[in-house]
């Protein structure tokens, strides 16, 4: 078995602390002899098809098409695919990383910003590095302490940490070469700033490019470029202006002060909340146009009226911005969602390809952001070429054929008309961080699409920022989910997920694979005419890339949201993926996930080959077992407890206090039995080392006690249902509430 004993020992350490060990357990001789054979990494990435055994960059090539020409595994034999090896990770939180493979070594980033170097043929641990991210940082980000991947350049691997650092390691030894803080001091000024890094770094022309997250908590977006050899800052581009329209002494100064600032009100919550625009995922270098594309996120706060008095397009929110790679100088932009008030980020994967447009071959960007439209832009100029919705949308009636500007449905402008809005797509978007793929053999773009509605409603009484909490300007008691039986029934019918095989030439779907739920993970396309995709219901699939036929599936024992890769090691093709349920999904879909047949997260890296002989160990599907709760609770305070829970706790511990198998289900926590014990954890921070921050500066003791009373109520409401569910071997509740308030 290839699961090393060292991994078993360290799994306990991962539970006991956010991270304390930085080790190189194997001698250098254990590494492949040619681990640094790619001296000019930039050229190697551009000409990746000359050495398809490697996976050198986040999307394999700078095009980010996630296509590999490897075809040893193909339509005719993929049914014989077997598990070759697995490596258990030392944290069971969400895993979203894309591993890199360089000359037989796999570099995988995992939750809590840890790095593992594995033998790509066997899964044996070569070295590991833990940057020791403080546990109390966990609640500073919206969507779990995930990490999406590393960058490689001339013998070094680079990755961001959740607390905002950029780390460079020697690829052979795992020893730190340099480390910098990516968050400038001036960015932290203001009423509330909460910057995190969970996106994959990109490396081009000797520069390491990195963005950040935090718009839900109050942040101002920017992207930084650091010298790969020294860690020296080369340039920084802010994506929204500062509140005084003053120079930041950054590459973005001219365009922000002379163009972007005019699209914002001089007043509004953005002046204290930073405005948002964080680039938390896609940053792409295009060697054909010699440009870097920045994919810009949502506003801070989400609410357009509160954010900027309902005035202006708010550049560069919801945009793609092109800059020069050496200097960060602005070249062009295209805004996909002006006046964003739905969390329709544009940070989703930017992909470039060459295709005919009106009889002329064009080098284009294709983009499927959250807002549900598939855009084709000229990569060199940003000219809008075409756009068509790839999923059902009700917020816009279409796009202006000349400008690409959305034609709004007036009812969708909920922040201006003061009404509730049942939005499709919702805030999770028609496509989120799950990577899409393109096959030059079929000419199709494969989009992991979804439909998860969201109920938008203005925050009652105007905007008020809560420290250590999401600050959206929305009514958090709604939590995005309907609160009547009729609406719940409609919501269930509207909840969907597909692979959409999109023909960019025709701007229409060629075919779809229906997942019977919003289960999408990222997608890989290969020269064997195959698509590989993991699903958040725990299945790993191979589909026929020409028609979507399901050719292979494997029970991974836990949800998969990360994108797969393929590579060759010791002359054999492998397909690998990180397994681990988490991210934003437990908050919105936690209850639904528990109907899929598992309730415990198992985080690991798995790899498949045609002659694999490994087997996963038996799994625990029982989850957090229900414990009979105290029978009495104060009904007078449970409504306020619900409000406080939704404001401060739900993002991690599940909507309406129903956990999803990742973090503790508080209904069955021993701490709820005693007021002092509960306050020690929530108020005084007794468990900060494990990722549970303290909230005594955010809430008064009686407000924390109201949360305890609410959790006891929810435990009583659901106890018998959960006990009955355990009569089923897989622990599936017979009547899940999907976390919706009764």
C-alpha positions as CSV (number, residue, x, y, z in Angstrom):
1,X,0.0,0.0,0.0
2,X,1.3,3.4,-0.9
3,X,-0.2,5.3,1.9
4,X,3.0,6.0,4.0
5,X,3.2,5.5,7.7
6,X,4.5,9.0,8.0
7,X,1.2,10.4,6.6
8,X,-0.7,8.4,9.2
9,X,1.4,9.8,12.0
10,X,1.1,13.4,10.8
11,X,-2.7,13.2,10.3
12,X,-3.0,13.4,14.1
13,X,-0.7,16.5,14.1
14,X,-3.0,18.1,11.5
15,X,-5.9,17.6,13.9
16,X,-4.1,18.9,16.9
17,X,-2.9,22.1,15.4
18,X,-3.2,24.3,12.3
19,X,0.4,23.2,11.5
20,X,3.7,22.8,13.2
21,X,6.0,20.7,11.1
22,X,8.2,21.5,8.2
23,X,10.0,18.3,7.2
24,X,12.1,16.7,4.4
25,X,11.7,13.0,5.4
26,X,13.6,11.6,2.4
27,X,17.1,12.3,1.2
28,X,17.7,14.2,-2.0
29,X,18.8,10.9,-3.7
30,X,15.1,9.8,-3.5
31,X,14.1,12.6,-5.9
32,X,14.2,11.9,-9.7
33,X,17.5,12.7,-11.3
34,X,16.0,15.3,-13.7
35,X,13.8,17.2,-11.3
36,X,15.2,20.5,-12.6
37,X,15.6,19.7,-16.2
38,X,13.3,22.5,-17.4
39,X,15.7,25.4,-17.1
40,X,13.5,27.7,-19.2
41,X,10.2,27.1,-17.6
42,X,8.3,29.8,-19.6
43,X,9.3,28.2,-23.0
44,X,8.4,24.8,-21.5
45,X,4.9,25.9,-20.6
46,X,4.4,27.5,-24.0
47,X,5.6,24.3,-25.7
48,X,3.9,21.9,-23.2
49,X,2.9,19.4,-25.9
50,X,6.6,18.7,-26.5
51,X,6.7,17.1,-23.0
52,X,3.1,16.1,-22.1
53,X,4.3,13.9,-19.3
54,X,4.5,17.1,-17.2
55,X,1.8,19.5,-15.8
56,X,3.8,22.7,-15.4
57,X,1.2,25.3,-14.7
58,X,-2.3,25.7,-13.2
59,X,-4.1,25.1,-16.5
60,X,-1.2,23.0,-17.9
61,X,-0.4,25.7,-20.6
62,X,-0.8,29.4,-20.6
63,X,-4.0,29.0,-22.6
64,X,-5.6,27.4,-19.5
65,X,-7.5,25.0,-21.7
66,X,-6.8,22.0,-19.3
67,X,-6.3,19.8,-22.3
68,X,-3.6,17.1,-22.4
69,X,-2.7,15.2,-25.6
70,X,-2.0,12.0,-23.6
71,X,-4.0,9.2,-25.0
72,X,-2.7,6.0,-23.5
73,X,-5.9,6.1,-21.5
74,X,-8.8,6.5,-24.0
75,X,-12.4,5.7,-24.8
76,X,-11.7,2.1,-25.6
77,X,-9.9,1.2,-22.3
78,X,-10.9,3.7,-19.7
79,X,-13.4,1.2,-18.3
80,X,-10.4,-0.7,-17.0
81,X,-9.1,2.3,-15.0
82,X,-8.0,1.4,-11.5
83,X,-6.8,3.2,-8.4
84,X,-3.0,3.2,-8.6
85,X,-2.2,5.0,-5.3
86,X,-3.6,7.4,-2.7
87,X,-2.1,9.7,-0.2
88,X,-4.2,10.7,2.9
89,X,-3.9,14.4,3.8
90,X,-3.5,15.8,7.3
91,X,-6.6,17.9,7.2
92,X,-10.2,16.9,6.3
93,X,-11.3,20.4,5.2
94,X,-12.0,21.2,1.5
95,X,-9.4,20.5,-1.2
96,X,-9.5,22.6,-4.4
97,X,-5.9,22.3,-5.6
98,X,-4.5,21.6,-9.0
99,X,-1.3,19.6,-8.5
100,X,1.7,20.3,-10.7
101,X,3.9,17.5,-12.0
102,X,7.5,18.2,-13.0
103,X,9.8,15.3,-14.1
104,X,8.0,12.7,-12.0
105,X,7.4,14.8,-8.9
106,X,3.9,16.0,-7.9
107,X,3.6,19.3,-6.0
108,X,0.2,19.5,-4.3
109,X,-1.1,22.4,-2.2
110,X,-3.7,21.5,0.3
111,X,-6.0,23.1,2.9
112,X,-4.2,25.4,5.4
113,X,-1.8,26.3,2.6
114,X,0.4,23.2,3.0
115,X,2.6,21.8,0.3
116,X,3.3,18.2,-0.4
117,X,5.9,16.8,-2.8
118,X,5.0,13.2,-3.9
119,X,6.5,10.6,-6.1
120,X,4.0,10.9,-9.0
121,X,4.3,7.2,-9.8
122,X,3.8,5.8,-6.3
123,X,2.4,8.6,-4.1
124,X,5.3,8.3,-1.7
125,X,6.0,11.5,0.3
126,X,9.2,13.1,-0.7
127,X,9.0,16.3,1.4
128,X,6.3,18.6,2.9
129,X,6.2,22.2,4.0
130,X,3.8,23.8,6.5
131,X,3.8,27.6,6.6
132,X,2.0,27.5,9.9
133,X,-1.0,29.6,9.1
134,X,-2.5,30.7,12.4
135,X,-5.8,28.9,13.2
136,X,-7.7,32.1,14.0
137,X,-7.3,33.2,10.4
138,X,-9.9,30.7,9.3
139,X,-12.9,32.9,9.8
140,X,-11.3,35.8,7.8
141,X,-12.2,34.3,4.5
142,X,-15.6,33.5,3.1
143,X,-15.1,29.9,1.9
144,X,-12.8,27.6,3.8
145,X,-9.0,27.7,4.2
146,X,-8.6,26.1,0.7
147,X,-5.7,26.5,-1.7
148,X,-6.0,26.1,-5.4
149,X,-2.5,25.5,-6.4
150,X,1.2,26.3,-6.9
151,X,3.4,27.7,-9.6
152,X,6.7,26.3,-10.8
153,X,9.7,28.3,-12.3
154,X,13.3,27.2,-12.8
155,X,13.6,24.9,-9.9
156,X,11.4,26.7,-7.4
157,X,7.7,26.2,-6.4
158,X,5.6,29.1,-5.2
159,X,2.3,29.2,-3.4
160,X,0.2,31.7,-1.4
161,X,-0.9,31.2,2.2
162,X,-4.3,31.9,3.6
163,X,-2.9,34.7,5.8
164,X,-1.6,36.6,2.8
165,X,2.0,35.4,2.3
166,X,3.8,34.2,-0.9
167,X,6.3,31.4,-0.3
168,X,9.1,30.2,-2.6
169,X,10.6,26.7,-2.0
170,X,13.4,24.8,-3.5
171,X,11.6,22.2,-5.6
172,X,14.1,19.5,-4.8
173,X,14.4,19.9,-1.1
174,X,11.3,21.8,0.1
175,X,13.6,24.3,1.8
176,X,12.3,27.9,1.9
177,X,14.1,30.3,-0.5
178,X,12.1,33.4,0.3
179,X,8.8,34.6,1.7
180,X,7.0,37.9,1.4
181,X,3.8,39.5,2.7
182,X,1.6,40.2,-0.3
183,X,-0.7,42.6,1.7
184,X,0.5,46.2,1.7
185,X,0.1,48.1,4.9
186,X,-2.0,50.8,3.3
187,X,-4.5,48.1,2.1
188,X,-5.4,47.3,5.7
189,X,-6.4,50.8,6.6
190,X,-10.1,51.5,7.2
191,X,-13.0,50.2,9.2
192,X,-12.6,46.6,8.2
193,X,-10.1,44.8,6.0
194,X,-9.8,41.0,5.8
195,X,-7.4,39.8,3.1
196,X,-6.8,36.1,2.4
197,X,-5.1,34.2,-0.3
198,X,-6.4,30.9,-1.6
199,X,-6.0,31.2,-5.3
200,X,-3.3,29.5,-7.5
201,X,-0.3,31.6,-8.3
202,X,0.8,32.1,-11.9
203,X,4.4,32.6,-13.1
204,X,5.3,34.3,-16.3
205,X,8.4,36.1,-17.6
206,X,10.1,35.5,-14.3
207,X,7.3,37.1,-12.3
208,X,5.0,35.4,-9.7
209,X,1.5,36.8,-10.0
210,X,-0.9,36.6,-7.0
211,X,-4.2,38.2,-6.0
212,X,-6.4,37.9,-2.9
213,X,-9.9,37.4,-1.5
214,X,-11.9,39.2,1.1
215,X,-14.7,41.2,-0.5
216,X,-17.3,39.6,1.8
217,X,-15.5,41.0,4.8
218,X,-14.3,44.3,3.4
219,X,-11.4,44.5,1.1
220,X,-10.0,46.4,-1.9
221,X,-8.7,44.2,-4.7
222,X,-5.3,44.2,-6.2
223,X,-2.8,41.9,-8.0
224,X,0.9,41.9,-7.3
225,X,3.9,40.7,-9.3
226,X,7.0,39.5,-7.5
227,X,10.4,38.6,-8.9
228,X,10.6,34.8,-9.0
229,X,14.3,34.8,-8.0
230,X,14.3,37.4,-5.1
231,X,10.7,38.0,-4.0
232,X,11.0,41.7,-4.7
233,X,7.8,43.5,-5.6
234,X,7.9,44.6,-9.3
235,X,4.4,46.1,-9.7
236,X,0.9,46.2,-8.2
237,X,-2.4,46.9,-9.9
238,X,-5.4,47.9,-7.8
239,X,-8.7,46.9,-9.3
240,X,-10.9,49.6,-7.8
241,X,-10.0,53.2,-6.9
242,X,-9.3,54.4,-3.4
243,X,-11.9,56.5,-1.6
244,X,-10.0,59.7,-2.0
245,X,-9.0,59.3,-5.7
246,X,-5.4,59.7,-4.7
247,X,-2.3,58.0,-6.2
248,X,-1.4,54.6,-4.7
249,X,2.0,54.9,-6.4
250,X,1.0,51.7,-8.3
251,X,0.7,50.7,-11.9
252,X,-3.1,51.3,-11.8
253,X,-2.9,55.0,-10.7
254,X,-3.6,56.6,-14.0
255,X,-6.6,54.5,-15.1
256,X,-8.2,54.4,-11.7
257,X,-7.9,58.2,-11.0
258,X,-8.9,59.3,-14.6
259,X,-11.4,56.6,-15.6
260,X,-12.6,54.2,-12.8
261,X,-13.2,56.7,-10.0
262,X,-15.9,58.5,-12.1
263,X,-18.0,55.3,-12.1
264,X,-18.3,55.3,-8.3
265,X,-20.2,57.6,-5.9
266,X,-17.9,59.7,-3.7
267,X,-19.9,58.4,-0.8
268,X,-21.3,55.0,0.2
269,X,-20.2,52.0,2.2
270,X,-17.4,51.3,-0.3
271,X,-15.4,54.2,1.1
272,X,-15.0,52.1,4.3
273,X,-15.4,48.6,3.0
274,X,-12.8,48.9,0.3
275,X,-15.1,48.4,-2.7
276,X,-14.1,44.8,-3.3
277,X,-12.9,43.7,-6.7
278,X,-10.6,41.0,-5.4
279,X,-8.9,38.7,-7.9
280,X,-9.2,35.5,-6.0
281,X,-8.9,33.0,-8.8
282,X,-8.0,33.6,-12.5
283,X,-4.9,35.4,-13.5
284,X,-3.6,34.4,-17.0
285,X,-0.6,35.3,-19.0
286,X,-1.1,35.2,-22.8
287,X,2.2,34.9,-24.7
288,X,0.4,35.5,-28.1
289,X,-0.9,38.9,-27.1
290,X,1.8,39.3,-24.5
291,X,-0.7,40.4,-21.9
292,X,-1.8,39.4,-18.4
293,X,-5.5,39.1,-17.9
294,X,-6.9,39.9,-14.4
295,X,-10.3,38.4,-13.6
296,X,-12.0,40.8,-11.1
297,X,-14.5,39.9,-8.5
298,X,-17.6,41.4,-6.8
299,X,-18.2,44.5,-4.8
300,X,-17.8,45.1,-1.1
301,X,-20.5,45.2,0.1
302,X,-22.6,43.3,-2.5
303,X,-25.5,45.7,-2.1
304,X,-25.1,48.2,-5.0
305,X,-27.3,50.9,-3.3
306,X,-25.5,50.8,0.0
307,X,-22.1,50.3,-1.6
308,X,-22.1,53.3,-3.9
309,X,-25.5,55.0,-3.4
310,X,-26.8,53.1,-6.5
311,X,-24.6,55.2,-8.8
312,X,-22.2,54.2,-11.6
313,X,-20.9,51.0,-13.2
314,X,-18.2,50.6,-10.5
315,X,-15.2,49.8,-12.5
316,X,-13.5,47.3,-12.5
317,X,-15.9,45.1,-10.6
318,X,-17.1,42.1,-12.6
319,X,-14.5,42.7,-15.3
320,X,-11.5,41.3,-17.2
321,X,-8.6,43.8,-17.2
322,X,-5.6,43.4,-19.4
323,X,-2.2,44.7,-18.3
324,X,1.4,44.6,-19.6
325,X,3.3,41.7,-17.9
326,X,6.5,43.6,-17.2
327,X,5.0,46.7,-15.7
328,X,1.3,46.1,-14.8
329,X,0.4,49.0,-17.1
330,X,-3.3,49.1,-18.1
331,X,-4.1,48.1,-21.7
332,X,-7.9,47.4,-21.9
333,X,-10.9,46.2,-19.9
334,X,-14.2,44.6,-20.5
335,X,-16.9,44.8,-17.8
336,X,-19.3,41.9,-17.8
337,X,-21.5,42.9,-14.9
338,X,-21.8,46.6,-14.5
339,X,-23.7,47.7,-11.3
340,X,-23.1,44.2,-9.8
341,X,-25.4,43.5,-6.9
342,X,-25.7,39.7,-7.2
343,X,-22.1,38.6,-6.4
344,X,-21.5,37.9,-10.1
345,X,-17.8,37.8,-10.0
346,X,-15.7,37.5,-13.2
347,X,-12.9,35.6,-11.5
348,X,-13.9,32.4,-13.2
349,X,-11.3,30.7,-15.4
350,X,-10.1,32.8,-18.4
351,X,-9.2,30.6,-21.4
352,X,-7.7,31.6,-24.7
353,X,-8.0,29.8,-28.0
354,X,-7.9,30.5,-31.8
355,X,-11.1,30.2,-33.7
356,X,-12.9,31.6,-36.8
357,X,-15.0,34.7,-36.3
358,X,-16.9,35.8,-39.4
359,X,-14.5,33.9,-41.6
360,X,-11.4,35.3,-40.0
361,X,-9.2,33.3,-37.6
362,X,-9.0,35.3,-34.3
363,X,-7.1,34.8,-31.1
364,X,-9.8,35.1,-28.4
365,X,-10.7,34.9,-24.8
366,X,-13.6,32.7,-23.9
367,X,-15.1,33.2,-20.5
368,X,-18.1,31.7,-18.6
369,X,-18.4,33.8,-15.5
370,X,-20.9,33.6,-12.7
371,X,-23.5,35.8,-14.5
372,X,-24.5,32.9,-16.8
373,X,-23.3,34.4,-20.2
374,X,-20.5,32.9,-22.4
375,X,-18.3,35.7,-23.7
376,X,-15.9,35.8,-26.6
377,X,-13.5,38.7,-26.7
378,X,-10.6,39.7,-28.9
379,X,-7.6,38.8,-26.7
380,X,-5.5,41.7,-27.9
381,X,-8.0,44.5,-27.8
382,X,-10.8,43.3,-25.5
383,X,-13.4,43.9,-28.3
384,X,-16.7,42.2,-27.5
385,X,-17.3,39.6,-30.3
386,X,-20.3,37.7,-29.0
387,X,-22.1,36.5,-25.9
388,X,-24.9,34.0,-25.2
389,X,-26.2,32.6,-21.9
390,X,-24.9,29.1,-21.3
391,X,-27.4,28.5,-18.5
392,X,-30.9,29.9,-17.8
393,X,-30.7,33.5,-16.5
394,X,-33.5,35.8,-15.2
395,X,-31.5,38.9,-14.2
396,X,-30.9,40.0,-17.8
397,X,-32.8,39.6,-21.0
398,X,-29.6,39.3,-23.0
399,X,-26.6,41.3,-24.1
400,X,-26.4,44.3,-26.3
401,X,-25.0,42.8,-29.6
402,X,-22.6,45.6,-30.1
403,X,-21.3,46.5,-26.6
404,X,-21.9,43.3,-24.7
405,X,-23.6,45.3,-21.9
406,X,-26.4,43.3,-20.2
407,X,-30.0,44.3,-20.8
408,X,-31.3,44.2,-17.2
409,X,-34.5,42.8,-16.1
410,X,-35.8,45.8,-14.0
411,X,-37.2,43.4,-11.3
412,X,-33.6,42.1,-10.7
413,X,-32.4,45.5,-9.5
414,X,-33.5,44.6,-6.0
415,X,-31.2,47.1,-4.3
416,X,-32.9,49.9,-6.1
417,X,-36.5,48.8,-6.1
418,X,-36.4,47.5,-2.5
419,X,-38.1,44.2,-3.4
420,X,-37.0,40.6,-2.9
421,X,-35.4,39.0,-5.9
422,X,-35.2,35.2,-6.5
423,X,-32.2,35.2,-8.7
424,X,-31.0,32.6,-11.2
425,X,-28.1,32.3,-11.3
426,X,-27.8,32.9,-7.6
427,X,-24.6,34.0,-5.9
428,X,-22.9,30.7,-6.6
429,X,-23.2,31.5,-10.2
430,X,-23.9,29.5,-13.4
431,X,-20.2,28.5,-13.1
432,X,-17.9,29.0,-10.2
433,X,-14.3,28.1,-9.4
434,X,-14.6,24.6,-10.8
435,X,-12.4,24.7,-13.9
436,X,-13.7,24.2,-17.4
437,X,-11.8,22.5,-20.2
438,X,-11.5,22.7,-24.0
439,X,-10.7,20.0,-26.5
440,X,-9.1,21.0,-29.8
441,X,-10.2,17.6,-31.2
442,X,-13.9,18.3,-30.6
443,X,-13.9,22.1,-30.6
444,X,-16.0,22.2,-27.5
445,X,-15.7,24.0,-24.2
446,X,-16.8,21.8,-21.3
447,X,-18.4,24.0,-18.5
448,X,-19.2,22.6,-15.1
449,X,-22.4,24.6,-14.9
450,X,-25.0,24.8,-12.1
451,X,-28.2,26.4,-11.1
452,X,-28.5,27.3,-7.4
453,X,-31.1,30.1,-6.9
454,X,-30.6,32.8,-4.3
455,X,-33.1,35.0,-2.6
456,X,-31.7,38.6,-2.4
457,X,-33.2,41.2,0.0
458,X,-31.8,44.4,1.3
459,X,-30.4,44.5,4.8
460,X,-33.1,46.0,7.1
461,X,-32.4,49.5,8.3
462,X,-29.5,50.2,5.9
463,X,-26.0,48.9,5.8
464,X,-24.3,48.1,9.1
465,X,-20.9,46.4,9.1
466,X,-20.4,43.5,11.6
467,X,-16.8,42.8,12.6
468,X,-15.6,39.2,12.0
469,X,-18.5,38.5,9.7
470,X,-19.7,38.6,6.2
471,X,-20.9,42.1,5.3
472,X,-23.1,41.9,2.2
473,X,-25.7,44.5,2.8
474,X,-28.3,41.7,2.6
475,X,-30.9,40.3,5.0
476,X,-28.9,37.4,6.4
477,X,-32.0,35.9,8.0
478,X,-33.0,34.9,4.5
479,X,-29.5,33.3,4.0
480,X,-30.3,33.1,0.3
481,X,-32.8,30.3,0.8
482,X,-36.6,30.4,0.7
483,X,-38.6,30.2,4.0
484,X,-42.0,28.9,3.0
485,X,-43.0,25.3,2.0
486,X,-44.1,26.4,-1.4
487,X,-40.8,28.2,-2.0
488,X,-38.8,25.3,-0.8
489,X,-40.5,23.0,-3.2
490,X,-39.8,25.4,-6.1
491,X,-36.1,25.7,-4.9
492,X,-35.7,21.9,-5.0
493,X,-37.0,21.8,-8.6
494,X,-34.6,24.6,-9.5
495,X,-31.5,23.0,-8.0
496,X,-29.5,21.6,-10.9
497,X,-26.0,20.8,-12.2
498,X,-24.6,19.8,-15.6
499,X,-21.6,19.5,-17.8
500,X,-22.5,21.8,-20.7
501,X,-20.5,20.9,-23.8
502,X,-20.5,24.4,-25.4
503,X,-19.8,25.0,-29.1
504,X,-18.1,28.5,-29.1
505,X,-18.5,28.8,-32.9
506,X,-22.3,28.4,-32.8
507,X,-22.6,29.8,-29.2
508,X,-24.9,27.0,-28.2
509,X,-24.8,23.7,-26.3
510,X,-23.9,20.6,-28.3
511,X,-25.0,18.3,-25.4
512,X,-25.2,18.1,-21.6
513,X,-24.5,15.6,-18.9
514,X,-27.1,16.0,-16.2
515,X,-25.7,15.4,-12.7
516,X,-29.2,15.5,-11.0
517,X,-27.9,18.1,-8.6
518,X,-25.3,20.9,-8.3
519,X,-22.4,18.5,-7.8
520,X,-19.8,19.9,-10.2
521,X,-16.0,19.6,-9.8
522,X,-13.4,20.8,-12.3
523,X,-12.9,19.1,-15.7
524,X,-10.0,17.7,-17.6
525,X,-10.0,16.9,-21.4
526,X,-7.5,14.5,-22.9
527,X,-6.3,13.3,-26.3
528,X,-8.0,10.0,-25.6
529,X,-11.4,11.8,-26.3
530,X,-12.1,11.7,-22.6
531,X,-13.4,14.1,-19.9
532,X,-12.6,13.5,-16.3
533,X,-14.5,15.1,-13.5
534,X,-15.1,14.6,-9.8
535,X,-18.4,15.4,-8.3
536,X,-19.3,16.8,-4.9
537,X,-21.4,13.7,-4.2
538,X,-18.2,11.6,-4.0
539,X,-18.1,10.1,-7.5
540,X,-15.2,10.4,-10.0
541,X,-16.2,10.0,-13.7
542,X,-14.7,9.6,-17.1
543,X,-17.0,10.7,-20.0
544,X,-16.8,10.4,-23.8
545,X,-15.8,13.9,-24.9
546,X,-17.7,13.5,-28.1
547,X,-21.2,12.8,-26.7
548,X,-21.0,12.7,-22.8
549,X,-21.5,9.0,-22.4
550,X,-20.4,7.9,-18.9
551,X,-17.6,5.4,-19.4
552,X,-16.1,5.0,-15.9
553,X,-17.0,5.9,-12.3
554,X,-15.3,5.5,-8.9
555,X,-16.5,6.0,-5.4
556,X,-14.0,8.4,-3.8
557,X,-15.7,8.2,-0.4
558,X,-15.9,12.0,-0.2
559,X,-16.9,15.0,-2.3
560,X,-14.5,16.2,-5.1
561,X,-14.5,19.8,-6.1
562,X,-10.9,20.1,-7.4
563,X,-10.0,19.7,-11.1
564,X,-8.1,16.5,-12.2
565,X,-4.8,16.4,-14.0
566,X,-3.1,13.8,-16.2
567,X,0.6,13.1,-16.6
568,X,3.2,10.3,-17.2
569,X,5.5,8.8,-14.7
570,X,7.9,6.0,-15.4
571,X,6.4,5.7,-18.9
572,X,2.8,5.3,-17.7
573,X,-0.2,7.6,-17.9
574,X,-1.9,8.6,-14.7
575,X,-5.0,10.7,-13.9
576,X,-5.0,12.3,-10.4
577,X,-7.2,14.6,-8.4
578,X,-7.5,16.0,-4.9
579,X,-10.5,14.7,-2.9
580,X,-12.1,16.7,-0.2
581,X,-15.5,18.4,0.3
582,X,-15.6,22.0,1.5
583,X,-15.2,25.5,0.2
584,X,-18.5,27.5,0.0
585,X,-20.7,24.5,-0.7
586,X,-21.3,23.3,2.9
587,X,-23.0,26.5,3.8
588,X,-25.5,26.5,0.9
589,X,-25.7,22.8,0.1
590,X,-24.7,21.1,3.3
591,X,-28.0,19.4,4.1
592,X,-28.4,18.3,0.5
593,X,-24.8,16.8,0.5
594,X,-25.9,14.5,3.3
595,X,-28.4,12.8,1.0
596,X,-25.7,11.7,-1.3
597,X,-24.5,8.7,0.8
598,X,-21.7,10.1,2.9
599,X,-21.5,12.5,5.8
600,X,-17.8,12.5,6.7
601,X,-15.1,14.3,4.7
602,X,-12.0,12.3,3.7
603,X,-9.3,14.4,2.2
604,X,-6.6,12.8,0.1
605,X,-4.9,12.7,-3.3
606,X,-5.9,9.8,-5.5
607,X,-4.2,8.7,-8.8
608,X,-5.5,6.2,-11.4
609,X,-3.8,4.0,-14.0
610,X,-4.9,1.1,-16.2
611,X,-3.0,-1.4,-14.1
612,X,-3.7,0.1,-10.6
613,X,-4.0,-2.3,-7.7
614,X,-4.6,0.0,-4.7
615,X,-7.8,0.1,-2.6
616,X,-9.2,2.7,-0.4
617,X,-9.7,1.8,3.3
618,X,-13.2,1.3,4.8
619,X,-15.0,4.6,5.3
620,X,-16.9,6.1,8.1
621,X,-20.3,7.4,6.8
622,X,-21.9,8.1,10.2
623,X,-20.7,11.6,10.5
624,X,-21.1,13.6,13.7
625,X,-23.4,11.3,15.7
626,X,-26.4,12.9,17.3
627,X,-26.3,13.3,21.1
628,X,-29.6,13.9,22.9
629,X,-29.6,17.6,23.6
630,X,-30.8,19.5,26.7
631,X,-34.5,19.5,26.6
632,X,-35.0,23.1,27.7
633,X,-34.1,26.3,25.9
634,X,-35.3,29.9,26.1
635,X,-37.8,30.4,23.3
636,X,-37.7,34.2,23.8
637,X,-34.2,34.5,22.4
638,X,-33.9,31.9,19.7
639,X,-35.0,34.3,17.0
640,X,-32.1,36.6,17.8
641,X,-29.8,33.6,18.2
642,X,-30.8,32.6,14.7
643,X,-29.8,36.1,13.4
644,X,-26.5,36.0,15.2
645,X,-25.8,32.4,14.0
646,X,-26.5,33.3,10.4
647,X,-24.3,36.4,10.7
648,X,-21.3,34.9,12.4
649,X,-21.4,31.1,12.3
650,X,-23.4,29.7,9.3
651,X,-20.6,30.1,6.7
652,X,-18.5,27.5,8.6
653,X,-21.0,25.4,10.6
654,X,-23.9,25.2,8.1
655,X,-27.0,27.2,7.4
656,X,-29.6,26.8,10.2
657,X,-27.0,25.0,12.3
658,X,-26.9,21.8,10.2
659,X,-23.3,20.8,9.5
660,X,-22.2,19.2,6.3
661,X,-19.5,16.8,7.5
662,X,-16.5,19.2,7.3
663,X,-16.5,21.2,10.5
664,X,-18.1,20.2,13.8
665,X,-21.9,20.0,13.8
666,X,-22.7,22.3,16.7
667,X,-26.0,20.6,17.4
668,X,-24.1,17.6,18.9
669,X,-21.3,19.6,20.6
670,X,-20.8,19.1,24.3
671,X,-20.1,22.8,24.7
672,X,-23.8,23.7,24.2
673,X,-24.7,22.0,27.5
674,X,-23.0,24.6,29.6
675,X,-23.1,28.4,29.2
676,X,-19.5,28.9,30.4
677,X,-18.1,26.2,28.2
678,X,-19.8,27.6,25.1
679,X,-18.6,31.1,25.9
680,X,-15.1,29.9,26.5
681,X,-15.0,28.6,22.9
682,X,-17.0,31.3,21.1
683,X,-16.2,34.3,23.2
684,X,-12.8,33.6,24.7
685,X,-11.3,31.6,21.8
686,X,-10.4,28.3,23.6
687,X,-10.0,26.6,20.2
688,X,-8.3,29.3,18.1
689,X,-5.4,26.9,17.4
690,X,-7.8,24.7,15.6
691,X,-9.4,27.4,13.4
692,X,-12.1,28.6,15.7
693,X,-11.7,32.3,16.3
694,X,-12.9,34.3,19.3
695,X,-15.9,36.6,19.0
696,X,-15.9,38.6,22.3
697,X,-15.1,41.8,20.4
698,X,-17.9,41.2,17.9
699,X,-20.8,40.1,20.1
700,X,-21.9,40.7,23.7
701,X,-22.0,37.7,26.1
702,X,-25.8,37.6,25.9
703,X,-25.7,37.5,22.1
704,X,-23.4,34.5,22.3
705,X,-25.7,32.9,24.8
706,X,-28.6,33.5,22.4
707,X,-26.7,31.5,19.8
708,X,-26.4,28.6,22.2
709,X,-30.1,28.7,22.9
710,X,-30.8,28.7,19.1
711,X,-28.5,25.7,18.6
712,X,-30.2,23.7,21.4
713,X,-33.5,24.5,19.7
714,X,-32.2,23.2,16.4
715,X,-30.8,20.1,18.1
716,X,-34.2,19.3,19.6
717,X,-35.9,20.0,16.3
718,X,-33.7,17.5,14.4
719,X,-32.5,15.0,16.9
720,X,-35.0,12.2,16.2
721,X,-34.7,12.7,12.5
722,X,-30.9,12.2,12.7
723,X,-31.3,9.2,15.0
724,X,-33.7,7.6,12.5
725,X,-31.2,8.3,9.7
726,X,-28.5,6.2,11.4
727,X,-30.7,3.2,11.0
728,X,-29.7,3.5,7.4
729,X,-26.2,2.1,7.0
730,X,-25.1,5.3,5.1
731,X,-26.6,7.7,7.6
732,X,-28.8,9.5,5.1
733,X,-31.6,11.6,6.7
734,X,-35.0,10.6,5.2
735,X,-36.3,14.1,5.1
736,X,-33.4,16.5,4.9
737,X,-34.2,20.2,5.3
738,X,-31.3,21.3,3.1
739,X,-30.5,23.8,5.9
740,X,-33.7,25.8,5.1
741,X,-35.4,27.5,8.0
742,X,-38.7,25.8,8.9
